[in-house]
Amino acid sequence: MSRKPWFGRASALLIVAFVFTPYFGHVAFLYLFGYLLSPIWTGRVDAETAGREARES
């Protein structure tokens, strides 16, 4: 998430926009589905690149 700060902002905006609508469950399902598929995406990140990134806490 630190590589793409716009993703966090867009997620927060999307959640706030849909939390009081009947479509919030659909949005939550899409987030869950994205989380399920995330190992496929992050598996393509080079190990050296991932090792150079510093963890921010």
GUMIFI-105516 format. One record per atom (N, C-alpha, C, CB): residue number from 1; atom name; chain; residue in three letters; x, y, z. Coordinates in Angstrom, 3 decimals, padded with zeros to 6 digits. Glycine has a CB too. Layout:
BEGIN
<r resi="NUM" name="CA" chain="A" resn="Ala" east="X" north="Y" up="Z"/>
...
//
This chain:
BEGIN
<r resi="1" name="N" chain="A" resn="Met" east="000.810" north="-001.191" up="000.000"/>
<r resi="1" name="CA" chain="A" resn="Met" east="000.000" north="000.000" up="000.000"/>
<r resi="1" name="C" chain="A" resn="Met" east="000.855" north="001.256" up="000.000"/>
<r resi="1" name="CB" chain="A" resn="Met" east="-000.923" north="-000.003" up="001.186"/>
<r resi="2" name="N" chain="A" resn="Ser" east="002.074" north="001.189" up="000.522"/>
<r resi="2" name="CA" chain="A" resn="Ser" east="002.887" north="002.390" up="000.570"/>
<r resi="2" name="C" chain="A" resn="Ser" east="003.365" north="002.794" up="-000.819"/>
<r resi="2" name="CB" chain="A" resn="Ser" east="004.074" north="002.183" up="001.492"/>
<r resi="3" name="N" chain="A" resn="Arg" east="003.387" north="001.867" up="-001.752"/>
<r resi="3" name="CA" chain="A" resn="Arg" east="003.813" north="002.217" up="-003.107"/>
<r resi="3" name="C" chain="A" resn="Arg" east="002.761" north="003.025" up="-003.838"/>
<r resi="3" name="CB" chain="A" resn="Arg" east="004.134" north="000.966" up="-003.897"/>
<r resi="4" name="N" chain="A" resn="Lys" east="001.523" north="002.836" up="-003.492"/>
<r resi="4" name="CA" chain="A" resn="Lys" east="000.436" north="003.528" up="-004.177"/>
<r resi="4" name="C" chain="A" resn="Lys" east="-000.485" north="004.179" up="-003.145"/>
<r resi="4" name="CB" chain="A" resn="Lys" east="-000.359" north="002.548" up="-005.083"/>
<r resi="5" name="N" chain="A" resn="Pro" east="-000.163" north="005.399" up="-002.714"/>
<r resi="5" name="CA" chain="A" resn="Pro" east="-001.002" north="006.034" up="-001.683"/>
<r resi="5" name="C" chain="A" resn="Pro" east="-002.403" north="006.378" up="-002.181"/>
<r resi="5" name="CB" chain="A" resn="Pro" east="-000.330" north="007.293" up="-001.178"/>
<r resi="6" name="N" chain="A" resn="Trp" east="-002.586" north="006.500" up="-003.482"/>
<r resi="6" name="CA" chain="A" resn="Trp" east="-003.919" north="006.808" up="-004.009"/>
<r resi="6" name="C" chain="A" resn="Trp" east="-004.882" north="005.658" up="-003.754"/>
<r resi="6" name="CB" chain="A" resn="Trp" east="-003.848" north="007.111" up="-005.513"/>
<r resi="7" name="N" chain="A" resn="Phe" east="-004.359" north="004.433" up="-003.619"/>
<r resi="7" name="CA" chain="A" resn="Phe" east="-005.230" north="003.286" up="-003.379"/>
<r resi="7" name="C" chain="A" resn="Phe" east="-005.915" north="003.395" up="-002.021"/>
<r resi="7" name="CB" chain="A" resn="Phe" east="-004.431" north="001.982" up="-003.464"/>
<r resi="8" name="N" chain="A" resn="Gly" east="-005.171" north="003.809" up="-001.015"/>
<r resi="8" name="CA" chain="A" resn="Gly" east="-005.757" north="003.977" up="000.319"/>
<r resi="8" name="C" chain="A" resn="Gly" east="-006.803" north="005.073" up="000.348"/>
<r resi="8" name="CB" chain="A" resn="Gly" east="-004.676" north="004.284" up="001.331"/>
<r resi="9" name="N" chain="A" resn="Arg" east="-006.519" north="006.171" up="-000.336"/>
<r resi="9" name="CA" chain="A" resn="Arg" east="-007.485" north="007.272" up="-000.386"/>
<r resi="9" name="C" chain="A" resn="Arg" east="-008.745" north="006.861" up="-001.132"/>
<r resi="9" name="CB" chain="A" resn="Arg" east="-006.862" north="008.504" up="-001.051"/>
<r resi="10" name="N" chain="A" resn="Ala" east="-008.563" north="006.172" up="-002.252"/>
<r resi="10" name="CA" chain="A" resn="Ala" east="-009.726" north="005.731" up="-003.034"/>
<r resi="10" name="C" chain="A" resn="Ala" east="-010.546" north="004.711" up="-002.249"/>
<r resi="10" name="CB" chain="A" resn="Ala" east="-009.276" north="005.126" up="-004.382"/>
<r resi="11" name="N" chain="A" resn="Ser" east="-009.883" north="003.838" up="-001.506"/>
<r resi="11" name="CA" chain="A" resn="Ser" east="-010.599" north="002.848" up="-000.697"/>
<r resi="11" name="C" chain="A" resn="Ser" east="-011.436" north="003.517" up="000.384"/>
<r resi="11" name="CB" chain="A" resn="Ser" east="-009.614" north="001.868" up="-000.060"/>
<r resi="12" name="N" chain="A" resn="Ala" east="-010.841" north="004.468" up="001.074"/>
<r resi="12" name="CA" chain="A" resn="Ala" east="-011.575" north="005.174" up="002.124"/>
<r resi="12" name="C" chain="A" resn="Ala" east="-012.774" north="005.914" up="001.542"/>
<r resi="12" name="CB" chain="A" resn="Ala" east="-010.651" north="006.159" up="002.859"/>
<r resi="13" name="N" chain="A" resn="Leu" east="-012.573" north="006.567" up="000.422"/>
<r resi="13" name="CA" chain="A" resn="Leu" east="-013.674" north="007.291" up="-000.217"/>
<r resi="13" name="C" chain="A" resn="Leu" east="-014.785" north="006.337" up="-000.662"/>
<r resi="13" name="CB" chain="A" resn="Leu" east="-013.157" north="008.091" up="-001.420"/>
<r resi="14" name="N" chain="A" resn="Leu" east="-014.400" north="005.203" up="-001.212"/>
<r resi="14" name="CA" chain="A" resn="Leu" east="-015.381" north="004.218" up="-001.666"/>
<r resi="14" name="C" chain="A" resn="Leu" east="-016.175" north="003.643" up="-000.502"/>
<r resi="14" name="CB" chain="A" resn="Leu" east="-014.688" north="003.094" up="-002.425"/>
<r resi="15" name="N" chain="A" resn="Ile" east="-015.507" north="003.344" up="000.592"/>
<r resi="15" name="CA" chain="A" resn="Ile" east="-016.197" north="002.790" up="001.757"/>
<r resi="15" name="C" chain="A" resn="Ile" east="-017.171" north="003.807" up="002.344"/>
<r resi="15" name="CB" chain="A" resn="Ile" east="-015.183" north="002.352" up="002.824"/>
<r resi="16" name="N" chain="A" resn="Val" east="-016.721" north="005.057" up="002.474"/>
<r resi="16" name="CA" chain="A" resn="Val" east="-017.605" north="006.090" up="003.023"/>
<r resi="16" name="C" chain="A" resn="Val" east="-018.799" north="006.317" up="002.102"/>
<r resi="16" name="CB" chain="A" resn="Val" east="-016.834" north="007.410" up="003.230"/>
<r resi="17" name="N" chain="A" resn="Ala" east="-018.571" north="006.260" up="000.807"/>
<r resi="17" name="CA" chain="A" resn="Ala" east="-019.651" north="006.499" up="-000.143"/>
<r resi="17" name="C" chain="A" resn="Ala" east="-020.694" north="005.387" up="-000.127"/>
<r resi="17" name="CB" chain="A" resn="Ala" east="-019.087" north="006.647" up="-001.537"/>
<r resi="18" name="N" chain="A" resn="Phe" east="-020.279" north="004.159" up="000.158"/>
<r resi="18" name="CA" chain="A" resn="Phe" east="-021.211" north="003.028" up="000.066"/>
<r resi="18" name="C" chain="A" resn="Phe" east="-021.666" north="002.472" up="001.411"/>
<r resi="18" name="CB" chain="A" resn="Phe" east="-020.578" north="001.933" up="-000.715"/>
<r resi="19" name="N" chain="A" resn="Val" east="-021.157" north="002.988" up="002.515"/>
<r resi="19" name="CA" chain="A" resn="Val" east="-021.477" north="002.372" up="003.807"/>
<r resi="19" name="C" chain="A" resn="Val" east="-022.960" north="002.502" up="004.165"/>
<r resi="19" name="CB" chain="A" resn="Val" east="-020.631" north="003.003" up="004.905"/>
<r resi="20" name="N" chain="A" resn="Phe" east="-023.632" north="003.523" up="003.693"/>
<r resi="20" name="CA" chain="A" resn="Phe" east="-025.046" north="003.711" up="004.024"/>
<r resi="20" name="C" chain="A" resn="Phe" east="-025.976" north="003.344" up="002.871"/>
<r resi="20" name="CB" chain="A" resn="Phe" east="-025.291" north="005.145" up="004.431"/>
<r resi="21" name="N" chain="A" resn="Thr" east="-025.484" north="002.549" up="001.946"/>
<r resi="21" name="CA" chain="A" resn="Thr" east="-026.309" north="002.127" up="000.820"/>
<r resi="21" name="C" chain="A" resn="Thr" east="-026.458" north="000.609" up="000.839"/>
<r resi="21" name="CB" chain="A" resn="Thr" east="-025.696" north="002.601" up="-000.522"/>
<r resi="22" name="N" chain="A" resn="Pro" east="-027.404" north="000.082" up="000.106"/>
<r resi="22" name="CA" chain="A" resn="Pro" east="-027.557" north="-001.369" up="000.043"/>
<r resi="22" name="C" chain="A" resn="Pro" east="-026.446" north="-002.056" up="-000.753"/>
<r resi="22" name="CB" chain="A" resn="Pro" east="-028.893" north="-001.710" up="-000.564"/>
<r resi="23" name="N" chain="A" resn="Tyr" east="-025.560" north="-001.285" up="-001.381"/>
<r resi="23" name="CA" chain="A" resn="Tyr" east="-024.501" north="-001.869" up="-002.200"/>
<r resi="23" name="C" chain="A" resn="Tyr" east="-023.201" north="-002.061" up="-001.438"/>
<r resi="23" name="CB" chain="A" resn="Tyr" east="-024.251" north="-001.008" up="-003.401"/>
<r resi="24" name="N" chain="A" resn="Phe" east="-023.194" north="-001.762" up="-000.148"/>
<r resi="24" name="CA" chain="A" resn="Phe" east="-021.979" north="-001.911" up="000.650"/>
<r resi="24" name="C" chain="A" resn="Phe" east="-021.508" north="-003.369" up="000.677"/>
<r resi="24" name="CB" chain="A" resn="Phe" east="-022.220" north="-001.407" up="002.081"/>
<r resi="25" name="N" chain="A" resn="Gly" east="-022.437" north="-004.294" up="000.705"/>
<r resi="25" name="CA" chain="A" resn="Gly" east="-022.065" north="-005.713" up="000.694"/>
<r resi="25" name="C" chain="A" resn="Gly" east="-021.356" north="-006.111" up="-000.591"/>
<r resi="25" name="CB" chain="A" resn="Gly" east="-023.297" north="-006.578" up="000.883"/>
<r resi="26" name="N" chain="A" resn="His" east="-021.781" north="-005.530" up="-001.697"/>
<r resi="26" name="CA" chain="A" resn="His" east="-021.124" north="-005.812" up="-002.968"/>
<r resi="26" name="C" chain="A" resn="His" east="-019.695" north="-005.277" up="-002.980"/>
<r resi="26" name="CB" chain="A" resn="His" east="-021.923" north="-005.207" up="-004.124"/>
<r resi="27" name="N" chain="A" resn="Val" east="-019.521" north="-004.076" up="-002.449"/>
<r resi="27" name="CA" chain="A" resn="Val" east="-018.185" north="-003.481" up="-002.372"/>
<r resi="27" name="C" chain="A" resn="Val" east="-017.299" north="-004.303" up="-001.446"/>
<r resi="27" name="CB" chain="A" resn="Val" east="-018.265" north="-002.019" up="-001.881"/>
<r resi="28" name="N" chain="A" resn="Ala" east="-017.840" north="-004.724" up="-000.310"/>
<r resi="28" name="CA" chain="A" resn="Ala" east="-017.082" north="-005.545" up="000.628"/>
<r resi="28" name="C" chain="A" resn="Ala" east="-016.692" north="-006.875" up="-000.017"/>
<r resi="28" name="CB" chain="A" resn="Ala" east="-017.898" north="-005.792" up="001.910"/>
<r resi="29" name="N" chain="A" resn="Phe" east="-017.588" north="-007.455" up="-000.794"/>
<r resi="29" name="CA" chain="A" resn="Phe" east="-017.274" north="-008.695" up="-001.491"/>
<r resi="29" name="C" chain="A" resn="Phe" east="-016.139" north="-008.495" up="-002.500"/>
<r resi="29" name="CB" chain="A" resn="Phe" east="-018.520" north="-009.231" up="-002.199"/>
<r resi="30" name="N" chain="A" resn="Leu" east="-016.170" north="-007.375" up="-003.216"/>
<r resi="30" name="CA" chain="A" resn="Leu" east="-015.096" north="-007.102" up="-004.179"/>
<r resi="30" name="C" chain="A" resn="Leu" east="-013.753" north="-006.922" up="-003.481"/>
<r resi="30" name="CB" chain="A" resn="Leu" east="-015.424" north="-005.854" up="-005.001"/>
<r resi="31" name="N" chain="A" resn="Tyr" east="-013.745" north="-006.275" up="-002.312"/>
<r resi="31" name="CA" chain="A" resn="Tyr" east="-012.506" north="-006.156" up="-001.540"/>
<r resi="31" name="C" chain="A" resn="Tyr" east="-012.020" north="-007.532" up="-001.088"/>
<r resi="31" name="CB" chain="A" resn="Tyr" east="-012.715" north="-005.237" up="-000.320"/>
<r resi="32" name="N" chain="A" resn="Leu" east="-012.932" north="-008.370" up="-000.639"/>
<r resi="32" name="CA" chain="A" resn="Leu" east="-012.561" north="-009.716" up="-000.213"/>
<r resi="32" name="C" chain="A" resn="Leu" east="-012.019" north="-010.526" up="-001.375"/>
<r resi="32" name="CB" chain="A" resn="Leu" east="-013.755" north="-010.428" up="000.407"/>
<r resi="33" name="N" chain="A" resn="Phe" east="-012.637" north="-010.391" up="-002.524"/>
<r resi="33" name="CA" chain="A" resn="Phe" east="-012.180" north="-011.093" up="-003.717"/>
<r resi="33" name="C" chain="A" resn="Phe" east="-010.793" north="-010.595" up="-004.138"/>
<r resi="33" name="CB" chain="A" resn="Phe" east="-013.189" north="-010.908" up="-004.868"/>
<r resi="34" name="N" chain="A" resn="Gly" east="-010.571" north="-009.295" up="-004.044"/>
<r resi="34" name="CA" chain="A" resn="Gly" east="-009.250" north="-008.740" up="-004.339"/>
<r resi="34" name="C" chain="A" resn="Gly" east="-008.200" north="-009.241" up="-003.365"/>
<r resi="34" name="CB" chain="A" resn="Gly" east="-009.297" north="-007.225" up="-004.307"/>
<r resi="35" name="N" chain="A" resn="Tyr" east="-008.585" north="-009.356" up="-002.094"/>
<r resi="35" name="CA" chain="A" resn="Tyr" east="-007.668" north="-009.889" up="-001.088"/>
<r resi="35" name="C" chain="A" resn="Tyr" east="-007.348" north="-011.356" up="-001.375"/>
<r resi="35" name="CB" chain="A" resn="Tyr" east="-008.269" north="-009.738" up="000.325"/>
<r resi="36" name="N" chain="A" resn="Leu" east="-008.323" north="-012.081" up="-001.837"/>
<r resi="36" name="CA" chain="A" resn="Leu" east="-008.124" north="-013.486" up="-002.179"/>
<r resi="36" name="C" chain="A" resn="Leu" east="-007.143" north="-013.643" up="-003.341"/>
<r resi="36" name="CB" chain="A" resn="Leu" east="-009.462" north="-014.138" up="-002.529"/>
<r resi="37" name="N" chain="A" resn="Leu" east="-007.222" north="-012.743" up="-004.301"/>
<r resi="37" name="CA" chain="A" resn="Leu" east="-006.357" north="-012.824" up="-005.481"/>
<r resi="37" name="C" chain="A" resn="Leu" east="-005.028" north="-012.092" up="-005.311"/>
<r resi="37" name="CB" chain="A" resn="Leu" east="-007.080" north="-012.267" up="-006.675"/>
<r resi="38" name="N" chain="A" resn="Ser" east="-004.821" north="-011.404" up="-004.209"/>
<r resi="38" name="CA" chain="A" resn="Ser" east="-003.608" north="-010.604" up="-004.041"/>
<r resi="38" name="C" chain="A" resn="Ser" east="-002.314" north="-011.424" up="-004.061"/>
<r resi="38" name="CB" chain="A" resn="Ser" east="-003.690" north="-009.846" up="-002.752"/>
<r resi="39" name="N" chain="A" resn="Pro" east="-002.271" north="-012.669" up="-003.586"/>
<r resi="39" name="CA" chain="A" resn="Pro" east="-001.023" north="-013.422" up="-003.701"/>
<r resi="39" name="C" chain="A" resn="Pro" east="-000.591" north="-013.649" up="-005.151"/>
<r resi="39" name="CB" chain="A" resn="Pro" east="-001.169" north="-014.751" up="-003.007"/>
<r resi="40" name="N" chain="A" resn="Ile" east="-001.529" north="-013.710" up="-006.058"/>
<r resi="40" name="CA" chain="A" resn="Ile" east="-001.181" north="-013.867" up="-007.469"/>
<r resi="40" name="C" chain="A" resn="Ile" east="-000.463" north="-012.618" up="-007.948"/>
<r resi="40" name="CB" chain="A" resn="Ile" east="-002.442" north="-014.139" up="-008.330"/>
<r resi="41" name="N" chain="A" resn="Trp" east="-000.962" north="-011.449" up="-007.536"/>
<r resi="41" name="CA" chain="A" resn="Trp" east="-000.349" north="-010.183" up="-007.947"/>
<r resi="41" name="C" chain="A" resn="Trp" east="000.991" north="-009.964" up="-007.250"/>
<r resi="41" name="CB" chain="A" resn="Trp" east="-001.293" north="-009.013" up="-007.649"/>
<r resi="42" name="N" chain="A" resn="Thr" east="001.047" north="-010.175" up="-005.937"/>
<r resi="42" name="CA" chain="A" resn="Thr" east="002.275" north="-009.903" up="-005.193"/>
<r resi="42" name="C" chain="A" resn="Thr" east="003.328" north="-010.972" up="-005.435"/>
<r resi="42" name="CB" chain="A" resn="Thr" east="001.979" north="-009.799" up="-003.708"/>
<r resi="43" name="N" chain="A" resn="Gly" east="002.942" north="-012.097" up="-005.952"/>
<r resi="43" name="CA" chain="A" resn="Gly" east="003.928" north="-013.122" up="-006.286"/>
<r resi="43" name="C" chain="A" resn="Gly" east="004.834" north="-012.702" up="-007.424"/>
<r resi="43" name="CB" chain="A" resn="Gly" east="003.236" north="-014.409" up="-006.643"/>
<r resi="44" name="N" chain="A" resn="Arg" east="004.405" north="-011.715" up="-008.199"/>
<r resi="44" name="CA" chain="A" resn="Arg" east="005.215" north="-011.236" up="-009.311"/>
<r resi="44" name="C" chain="A" resn="Arg" east="006.203" north="-010.155" up="-008.890"/>
<r resi="44" name="CB" chain="A" resn="Arg" east="004.322" north="-010.711" up="-010.405"/>
<r resi="45" name="N" chain="A" resn="Val" east="006.150" north="-009.698" up="-007.643"/>
<r resi="45" name="CA" chain="A" resn="Val" east="007.086" north="-008.696" up="-007.161"/>
<r resi="45" name="C" chain="A" resn="Val" east="008.431" north="-009.384" up="-006.935"/>
<r resi="45" name="CB" chain="A" resn="Val" east="006.565" north="-008.009" up="-005.847"/>
<r resi="46" name="N" chain="A" resn="Asp" east="009.478" north="-008.799" up="-007.482"/>
<r resi="46" name="CA" chain="A" resn="Asp" east="010.812" north="-009.363" up="-007.352"/>
<r resi="46" name="C" chain="A" resn="Asp" east="011.235" north="-009.371" up="-005.881"/>
<r resi="46" name="CB" chain="A" resn="Asp" east="011.823" north="-008.568" up="-008.205"/>
<r resi="47" name="N" chain="A" resn="Ala" east="011.879" north="-010.431" up="-005.428"/>
<r resi="47" name="CA" chain="A" resn="Ala" east="012.275" north="-010.560" up="-004.029"/>
<r resi="47" name="C" chain="A" resn="Ala" east="013.285" north="-009.480" up="-003.632"/>
<r resi="47" name="CB" chain="A" resn="Ala" east="012.865" north="-011.949" up="-003.774"/>
<r resi="48" name="N" chain="A" resn="Glu" east="014.169" north="-009.128" up="-004.527"/>
<r resi="48" name="CA" chain="A" resn="Glu" east="015.150" north="-008.072" up="-004.212"/>
<r resi="48" name="C" chain="A" resn="Glu" east="014.462" north="-006.722" up="-004.050"/>
<r resi="48" name="CB" chain="A" resn="Glu" east="016.228" north="-007.983" up="-005.315"/>
<r resi="49" name="N" chain="A" resn="Thr" east="013.492" north="-006.450" up="-004.877"/>
<r resi="49" name="CA" chain="A" resn="Thr" east="012.748" north="-005.199" up="-004.761"/>
<r resi="49" name="C" chain="A" resn="Thr" east="011.981" north="-005.159" up="-003.448"/>
<r resi="49" name="CB" chain="A" resn="Thr" east="011.785" north="-005.026" up="-005.946"/>
<r resi="50" name="N" chain="A" resn="Ala" east="011.357" north="-006.243" up="-003.092"/>
<r resi="50" name="CA" chain="A" resn="Ala" east="010.597" north="-006.304" up="-001.846"/>
<r resi="50" name="C" chain="A" resn="Ala" east="011.532" north="-006.185" up="-000.635"/>
<r resi="50" name="CB" chain="A" resn="Ala" east="009.788" north="-007.619" up="-001.775"/>
<r resi="51" name="N" chain="A" resn="Gly" east="012.726" north="-006.732" up="-000.733"/>
<r resi="51" name="CA" chain="A" resn="Gly" east="013.685" north="-006.657" up="000.368"/>
<r resi="51" name="C" chain="A" resn="Gly" east="014.235" north="-005.257" up="000.568"/>
<r resi="51" name="CB" chain="A" resn="Gly" east="014.821" north="-007.612" up="000.126"/>
<r resi="52" name="N" chain="A" resn="Arg" east="014.317" north="-004.472" up="-000.487"/>
<r resi="52" name="CA" chain="A" resn="Arg" east="014.841" north="-003.107" up="-000.372"/>
<r resi="52" name="C" chain="A" resn="Arg" east="013.833" north="-002.154" up="000.233"/>
<r resi="52" name="CB" chain="A" resn="Arg" east="015.267" north="-002.596" up="-001.727"/>
<r resi="53" name="N" chain="A" resn="Glu" east="012.559" north="-002.467" up="000.159"/>
<r resi="53" name="CA" chain="A" resn="Glu" east="011.546" north="-001.584" up="000.696"/>
<r resi="53" name="C" chain="A" resn="Glu" east="011.586" north="-001.615" up="002.216"/>
<r resi="53" name="CB" chain="A" resn="Glu" east="010.157" north="-001.976" up="000.181"/>
<r resi="54" name="N" chain="A" resn="Ala" east="011.617" north="-000.448" up="002.808"/>
<r resi="54" name="CA" chain="A" resn="Ala" east="011.659" north="-000.349" up="004.273"/>
<r resi="54" name="C" chain="A" resn="Ala" east="010.247" north="-000.400" up="004.823"/>
<r resi="54" name="CB" chain="A" resn="Ala" east="012.371" north="000.954" up="004.727"/>
<r resi="55" name="N" chain="A" resn="Arg" east="010.111" north="-001.073" up="005.942"/>
<r resi="55" name="CA" chain="A" resn="Arg" east="008.813" north="-001.108" up="006.604"/>
<r resi="55" name="C" chain="A" resn="Arg" east="008.631" north="000.147" up="007.424"/>
<r resi="55" name="CB" chain="A" resn="Arg" east="008.675" north="-002.356" up="007.491"/>
<r resi="56" name="N" chain="A" resn="Glu" east="007.491" north="000.773" up="007.265"/>
<r resi="56" name="CA" chain="A" resn="Glu" east="007.180" north="001.975" up="008.017"/>
<r resi="56" name="C" chain="A" resn="Glu" east="006.151" north="001.607" up="009.081"/>
<r resi="56" name="CB" chain="A" resn="Glu" east="006.653" north="003.113" up="007.081"/>
<r resi="57" name="N" chain="A" resn="Ser" east="006.441" north="001.989" up="010.314"/>
<r resi="57" name="CA" chain="A" resn="Ser" east="005.481" north="001.669" up="011.369"/>
<r resi="57" name="C" chain="A" resn="Ser" east="005.085" north="002.890" up="012.151"/>
<r resi="57" name="CB" chain="A" resn="Ser" east="006.047" north="000.634" up="012.302"/>
//
